[in-house]
Amino acid sequence: MVKTAAKTDFWRITHYGFIRDNGHFYFDTISTDFVVEVSLRGQYRDLYDQAGIMLRVDEKHWIKTGIEYVEGVQNLSAVVTHDYSDWSIIPLPQPPEVLRLRVERRQEAVHVSYLNEAGKFSLFRLAYLPAKTVQVGLMCASPDGDGFEVTFEDYQLSLE
């Protein structure tokens, strides 16, 4: 279980005009293809509370994905950053108690999936992240709130 610090985030410029690079990130450094999975259980309550998986080359090139809390709704979220951050979300009006994520790296391609209601992994983002070596691990942040508690369960990192 992690309790996030207030005013933490990973974001670069787009729409908001600021750079934040002070979220929580617990990682391994990997120089090969891999599959990483984790289950998330969070007490999301404030705007943009978030938790999930992050892949990071440096402060200007990274991907974060997981749950992000927006206007009272949990969302599947993915942010891909190459100098500027983009953001995609899928609302989960009836979110599961625990969400299982999977991120697969195949050379420069990153496949982001979640375990759907049918018990199968469903792809929701394919992204580009060219680098020989990346940091990969668990991420969480509270951009607008005072922090929240998130539990990461059954973390698995498999090298390919």
C-alpha positions in Angstrom: 0.0 0.0 0.0 1.2 3.5 -0.9 -0.1 6.8 0.4 0.6 9.4 -2.3 1.9 12.9 -1.4 -0.1 15.9 -2.3 0.5 17.9 -5.5 2.4 15.0 -7.2 2.2 14.2 -10.9 3.9 13.3 -14.2 2.9 15.7 -17.0 4.6 17.9 -19.7 3.2 21.1 -21.1 0.1 20.1 -23.2 -3.1 22.0 -22.4 -2.1 23.0 -18.9 1.2 24.7 -19.8 3.3 23.3 -16.9 5.8 20.5 -16.3 5.5 18.2 -13.3 7.8 15.3 -12.7 7.4 14.5 -9.0 5.0 11.6 -8.8 5.9 8.3 -7.1 7.7 5.8 -9.3 9.1 2.4 -8.0 11.0 0.7 -10.9 13.5 -1.7 -12.3 15.8 -0.8 -15.3 15.3 -3.2 -18.2 17.1 -3.5 -21.6 15.0 -6.1 -23.2 11.4 -6.8 -24.2 9.1 -7.6 -21.2 5.6 -8.0 -19.9 4.5 -6.3 -16.7 1.2 -6.8 -14.9 -0.3 -5.5 -11.7 -3.7 -5.3 -10.0 -4.8 -1.9 -8.6 -7.1 -1.2 -5.7 -7.4 2.5 -4.8 -9.3 4.9 -2.6 -9.5 7.5 -5.4 -11.3 10.6 -4.2 -9.7 13.8 -5.7 -9.5 15.0 -9.2 -6.7 13.2 -11.2 -5.8 10.8 -8.4 -4.0 8.1 -10.4 -2.1 4.8 -10.1 -0.7 2.2 -12.5 2.3 1.2 -14.5 5.0 3.5 -15.9 7.7 3.1 -18.5 10.3 5.9 -18.5 13.3 6.7 -20.7 13.9 10.2 -19.2 11.8 13.2 -18.1 10.8 13.9 -21.7 10.0 10.4 -22.9 7.6 8.1 -20.9 4.3 6.3 -20.7 2.0 6.0 -17.7 -1.2 4.0 -17.6 -3.8 2.9 -15.1 -6.7 4.4 -13.3 -7.2 8.1 -13.2 -10.1 9.7 -11.3 -11.9 12.5 -13.2 -15.1 14.2 -12.1 -16.1 11.4 -9.8 -15.5 8.6 -12.3 -12.6 6.1 -12.5 -11.1 6.0 -16.0 -8.7 3.7 -17.8 -6.0 6.2 -18.6 -2.8 6.3 -20.7 -0.5 9.3 -21.1 2.3 9.0 -23.7 5.0 11.7 -23.6 7.5 12.6 -26.3 8.4 16.2 -25.1 4.7 16.9 -24.8 2.1 14.7 -23.0 -1.0 13.4 -24.7 -3.9 11.8 -22.7 -6.5 9.2 -23.5 -9.2 7.9 -21.2 -12.0 5.4 -21.2 -14.6 6.0 -18.4 -15.5 3.1 -16.2 -18.9 4.1 -14.8 -19.1 0.7 -12.9 -15.4 0.2 -12.1 -14.2 -3.2 -10.8 -13.1 -3.3 -7.2 -9.6 -4.4 -8.6 -8.3 -3.6 -12.0 -5.7 -5.7 -13.7 -3.3 -4.0 -16.1 -0.8 -5.5 -18.6 1.9 -3.6 -20.5 4.0 -5.4 -23.1 7.1 -4.0 -24.7 8.1 -5.4 -28.1 11.1 -3.4 -29.3 9.7 0.2 -29.8 6.1 -0.8 -29.5 4.2 -0.8 -26.2 0.9 -2.6 -25.9 -1.3 -1.5 -23.0 -4.2 -3.8 -22.0 -6.6 -4.4 -19.1 -8.5 -7.4 -17.9 -12.1 -7.0 -19.1 -15.3 -8.3 -17.6 -15.0 -11.5 -19.7 -11.6 -12.3 -18.1 -9.6 -11.5 -21.2 -7.0 -8.9 -21.7 -8.3 -6.1 -24.0 -5.9 -3.7 -25.8 -6.7 -0.1 -25.2 -3.5 1.7 -26.3 -0.6 1.0 -28.7 2.2 3.5 -28.3 5.7 4.2 -29.5 8.6 4.3 -27.1 12.0 3.9 -28.8 14.9 3.2 -26.3 17.2 0.3 -25.6 16.9 0.7 -21.8 13.7 1.8 -19.9 12.7 2.1 -16.3 9.5 0.1 -15.7 7.4 -0.2 -12.6 4.6 1.2 -10.4 3.4 4.8 -10.5 1.0 6.8 -8.5 0.2 10.5 -7.9 -2.2 13.1 -6.6 -2.0 16.2 -8.8 -4.9 18.1 -7.1 -5.6 16.3 -3.9 -4.0 15.7 -0.5 -3.1 12.1 -1.3 -4.9 8.8 -1.4 -4.1 5.2 -0.6 -3.5 2.6 -3.4 -2.6 -1.0 -3.1 -0.6 -2.7 -5.9 -1.3 -6.5 -5.9 0.3 -9.4 -7.7 3.0 -7.4 -9.5 4.7 -9.5 -12.2 7.6 -8.6 -14.4 8.6 -11.1 -17.1 11.6 -10.6 -19.3 11.2 -11.8 -22.9 
